[in-house]
Amino acid sequence: MSRITLTTAAQAFLRDDEVIFFDWHVTGLCCADAGEFSVRPLRRSRLPRRARRLGTDLVYAHPSAWVHLVELPVTIDCRPLWRWRRFTSDLPPDAGLRCCLGRPIYGR
């Protein structure tokens, strides 16, 4: 199962009615579809019906992202930027593309 960790900053900046959501953004490559992940806070009431839980009750993912993230160790952090919150993960910037092409993310 997934090993999702939220830093203390991520937990502190997450509001009571929010969860972390890994979204999946489709990018086309030749004849195959690939995509990339994004991480954002989302109110529980706004979670898509198809969202799947990743380990903890605080982290959910789009079904296409869940498939790639379910067994990965991922740390989520939050860096405040003036009055905005920026949630980030320790995944490489091209993690979704690597997953789609069958290349390992964490040296497996």
ZADREN-26509 format. One line per field, with one value per residue: residue number from 1; residue in one letter; x, y, z of N, C-alpha, C in turn. Coordinates in steps of 0.05 Angstrom, whole numbers, plus 5000, padded with zeros to 4 digits. Example, Ala and Ser with C-alpha at 12.3 -4.5 7.8 and 13.67 -1.06 7.14 Angstrom:
2
i = c(1, 2);
aa = c(A, S);
n.east = c(5264, 5257);
n.north = c(4886, 4955);
n.up = c(5156, 5142);
ca.east = c(5246, 5273);
ca.north = c(4910, 4979);
ca.up = c(5156, 5143);
c.east = c(5264, 5258);
c.north = c(4934, 5001);
c.up = c(5156, 5157);
***
This chain:
108
i = c(1, 2, 3, 4, 5, 6, 7, 8, 9, 10, 11, 12, 13, 14, 15, 16, 17, 18, 19, 20, 21, 22, 23, 24, 25, 26, 27, 28, 29, 30, 31, 32, 33, 34, 35, 36, 37, 38, 39, 40, 41, 42, 43, 44, 45, 46, 47, 48, 49, 50, 51, 52, 53, 54, 55, 56, 57, 58, 59, 60, 61, 62, 63, 64, 65, 66, 67, 68, 69, 70, 71, 72, 73, 74, 75, 76, 77, 78, 79, 80, 81, 82, 83, 84, 85, 86, 87, 88, 89, 90, 91, 92, 93, 94, 95, 96, 97, 98, 99, 100, 101, 102, 103, 104, 105, 106, 107, 108);
aa = c(M, S, R, I, T, L, T, T, A, A, Q, A, F, L, R, D, D, E, V, I, F, F, D, W, H, V, T, G, L, C, C, A, D, A, G, E, F, S, V, R, P, L, R, R, S, R, L, P, R, R, A, R, R, L, G, T, D, L, V, Y, A, H, P, S, A, W, V, H, L, V, E, L, P, V, T, I, D, C, R, P, L, W, R, W, R, R, F, T, S, D, L, P, P, D, A, G, L, R, C, C, L, G, R, P, I, Y, G, R);
n.east = c(5017, 5006, 5055, 5048, 5070, 5058, 5088, 5100, 5090, 5056, 5012, 4997, 4982, 4939, 4871, 4814, 4771, 4794, 4830, 4889, 4898, 4919, 4922, 4912, 4940, 4930, 4975, 4992, 5029, 5055, 5022, 5005, 4976, 4999, 5015, 5017, 5028, 4995, 4993, 4947, 4908, 4841, 4773, 4736, 4683, 4686, 4713, 4725, 4679, 4703, 4752, 4807, 4829, 4893, 4928, 4927, 4871, 4874, 4895, 4882, 4872, 4867, 4840, 4875, 4924, 4928, 4940, 4994, 5017, 5005, 5040, 5086, 5135, 5119, 5129, 5095, 5096, 5087, 5094, 5088, 5071, 5073, 5008, 4989, 4984, 5029, 5029, 5072, 5106, 5154, 5164, 5196, 5199, 5182, 5153, 5103, 5107, 5152, 5129, 5089, 5121, 5146, 5192, 5232, 5217, 5239, 5288, 5278);
n.north = c(4976, 5047, 5095, 5149, 5210, 5266, 5327, 5365, 5419, 5415, 5389, 5429, 5473, 5453, 5458, 5446, 5423, 5403, 5362, 5330, 5328, 5289, 5305, 5287, 5303, 5300, 5289, 5285, 5237, 5221, 5165, 5147, 5159, 5200, 5229, 5278, 5292, 5333, 5369, 5389, 5426, 5408, 5417, 5370, 5363, 5375, 5335, 5292, 5241, 5194, 5195, 5164, 5138, 5148, 5113, 5146, 5182, 5234, 5241, 5237, 5212, 5221, 5170, 5154, 5174, 5149, 5095, 5097, 5117, 5087, 5049, 5078, 5113, 5175, 5242, 5298, 5367, 5435, 5500, 5564, 5621, 5683, 5701, 5655, 5583, 5533, 5470, 5415, 5357, 5305, 5280, 5270, 5322, 5301, 5256, 5231, 5222, 5187, 5143, 5128, 5111, 5068, 5074, 5073, 5111, 5117, 5090, 5035);
n.up = c(5000, 4995, 5016, 5040, 5064, 5104, 5116, 5177, 5166, 5121, 5144, 5181, 5148, 5121, 5118, 5161, 5133, 5087, 5040, 5012, 4943, 4890, 4825, 4756, 4696, 4629, 4577, 4509, 4474, 4415, 4394, 4442, 4507, 4558, 4621, 4675, 4745, 4793, 4854, 4902, 4951, 4969, 4982, 5020, 5004, 4951, 4926, 4871, 4851, 4834, 4859, 4892, 4954, 4982, 5022, 5076, 5106, 5090, 5040, 4972, 4905, 4834, 4793, 4751, 4768, 4817, 4805, 4792, 4838, 4882, 4907, 4918, 4957, 4981, 4999, 5023, 5024, 5047, 5026, 5046, 5008, 5010, 5017, 4997, 4994, 4978, 4959, 4953, 4926, 4935, 4888, 4825, 4775, 4725, 4737, 4724, 4669, 4669, 4695, 4658, 4616, 4637, 4666, 4725, 4785, 4836, 4833, 4827);
ca.east = c(5000, 5021, 5069, 5046, 5076, 5054, 5105, 5085, 5080, 5033, 4989, 4989, 4969, 4915, 4848, 4798, 4753, 4809, 4848, 4908, 4889, 4937, 4907, 4926, 4936, 4937, 4992, 4993, 5055, 5051, 4997, 4999, 4970, 5015, 5005, 5033, 5015, 4995, 4984, 4933, 4888, 4814, 4753, 4725, 4658, 4692, 4728, 4710, 4668, 4722, 4777, 4814, 4845, 4921, 4937, 4914, 4846, 4880, 4907, 4867, 4884, 4852, 4845, 4899, 4947, 4929, 4953, 5023, 5026, 4996, 5062, 5109, 5138, 5117, 5127, 5081, 5103, 5073, 5110, 5071, 5082, 5058, 4983, 4981, 4996, 5038, 5034, 5091, 5113, 5182, 5165, 5210, 5180, 5172, 5145, 5081, 5118, 5168, 5111, 5077, 5141, 5156, 5218, 5228, 5219, 5257, 5310, 5270);
ca.north = c(5000, 5072, 5106, 5178, 5224, 5295, 5341, 5381, 5443, 5407, 5384, 5454, 5490, 5440, 5466, 5423, 5411, 5398, 5339, 5334, 5314, 5286, 5305, 5276, 5320, 5285, 5300, 5265, 5230, 5204, 5151, 5139, 5180, 5202, 5250, 5288, 5296, 5359, 5366, 5413, 5421, 5408, 5412, 5343, 5364, 5379, 5312, 5277, 5215, 5172, 5198, 5141, 5144, 5139, 5108, 5162, 5195, 5261, 5243, 5224, 5215, 5215, 5141, 5150, 5180, 5129, 5071, 5101, 5126, 5069, 5035, 5095, 5130, 5203, 5262, 5322, 5390, 5460, 5524, 5588, 5641, 5706, 5691, 5630, 5558, 5517, 5442, 5402, 5330, 5299, 5266, 5285, 5338, 5285, 5230, 5219, 5212, 5164, 5121, 5119, 5098, 5044, 5080, 5076, 5138, 5116, 5071, 5007);
ca.up = c(5000, 4992, 5039, 5037, 5089, 5104, 5135, 5197, 5152, 5104, 5162, 5193, 5129, 5110, 5133, 5173, 5113, 5063, 5036, 4990, 4919, 4867, 4800, 4733, 4672, 4605, 4555, 4488, 4462, 4391, 4394, 4469, 4525, 4582, 4638, 4697, 4770, 4807, 4882, 4911, 4971, 4958, 5003, 5018, 4989, 4922, 4916, 4850, 4860, 4827, 4874, 4908, 4977, 4982, 5049, 5097, 5100, 5083, 5013, 4951, 4878, 4810, 4788, 4734, 4784, 4838, 4795, 4792, 4864, 4904, 4921, 4920, 4981, 4973, 5020, 5015, 5040, 5041, 5029, 5043, 4990, 5019, 5029, 4984, 5003, 4955, 4967, 4935, 4933, 4929, 4863, 4804, 4758, 4703, 4749, 4709, 4643, 4675, 4701, 4634, 4599, 4651, 4678, 4754, 4797, 4859, 4830, 4828);
c.east = c(5018, 5033, 5071, 5052, 5071, 5073, 5088, 5074, 5056, 5008, 4979, 4974, 4944, 4892, 4831, 4781, 4767, 4825, 4868, 4898, 4911, 4920, 4925, 4919, 4947, 4954, 4995, 5022, 5051, 5023, 4988, 4992, 4988, 5004, 5025, 5016, 5015, 4984, 4971, 4914, 4860, 4795, 4742, 4699, 4662, 4708, 4712, 4701, 4688, 4748, 4782, 4833, 4873, 4930, 4922, 4888, 4850, 4890, 4890, 4880, 4863, 4858, 4870, 4924, 4950, 4944, 4983, 5034, 5021, 5018, 5087, 5111, 5138, 5114, 5115, 5088, 5087, 5092, 5092, 5086, 5064, 5031, 4973, 4996, 5005, 5046, 5051, 5096, 5143, 5185, 5181, 5191, 5169, 5162, 5123, 5090, 5136, 5151, 5099, 5096, 5155, 5184, 5214, 5231, 5240, 5277, 5303, 5276);
c.north = c(5025, 5081, 5136, 5191, 5254, 5307, 5356, 5407, 5437, 5403, 5410, 5472, 5478, 5447, 5442, 5409, 5404, 5372, 5346, 5317, 5313, 5284, 5294, 5293, 5305, 5301, 5279, 5262, 5211, 5192, 5143, 5163, 5178, 5224, 5259, 5292, 5326, 5353, 5392, 5406, 5424, 5402, 5384, 5342, 5367, 5356, 5299, 5250, 5192, 5174, 5173, 5149, 5132, 5136, 5122, 5174, 5224, 5264, 5225, 5228, 5208, 5186, 5136, 5155, 5158, 5104, 5073, 5107, 5106, 5056, 5052, 5110, 5159, 5221, 5287, 5344, 5414, 5483, 5548, 5609, 5665, 5697, 5666, 5606, 5542, 5489, 5429, 5373, 5326, 5283, 5283, 5300, 5322, 5258, 5216, 5207, 5187, 5140, 5110, 5104, 5074, 5049, 5084, 5105, 5138, 5094, 5042, 4994);
c.up = c(5000, 5019, 5036, 5064, 5085, 5125, 5155, 5184, 5135, 5121, 5174, 5174, 5116, 5129, 5142, 5152, 5087, 5064, 5015, 4967, 4898, 4842, 4778, 4709, 4648, 4586, 4534, 4478, 4439, 4393, 4422, 4486, 4550, 4598, 4659, 4721, 4778, 4835, 4891, 4934, 4959, 4981, 4998, 5001, 4959, 4910, 4893, 4861, 4855, 4842, 4891, 4931, 4974, 5011, 5071, 5088, 5091, 5054, 4994, 4924, 4857, 4803, 4771, 4749, 4806, 4830, 4797, 4820, 4887, 4919, 4924, 4947, 4972, 4998, 5009, 5034, 5031, 5046, 5025, 5025, 4993, 5030, 5015, 4996, 4978, 4965, 4945, 4944, 4925, 4903, 4843, 4787, 4735, 4712, 4733, 4682, 4648, 4680, 4676, 4615, 4612, 4663, 4708, 4764, 4819, 4857, 4832, 4802);
***
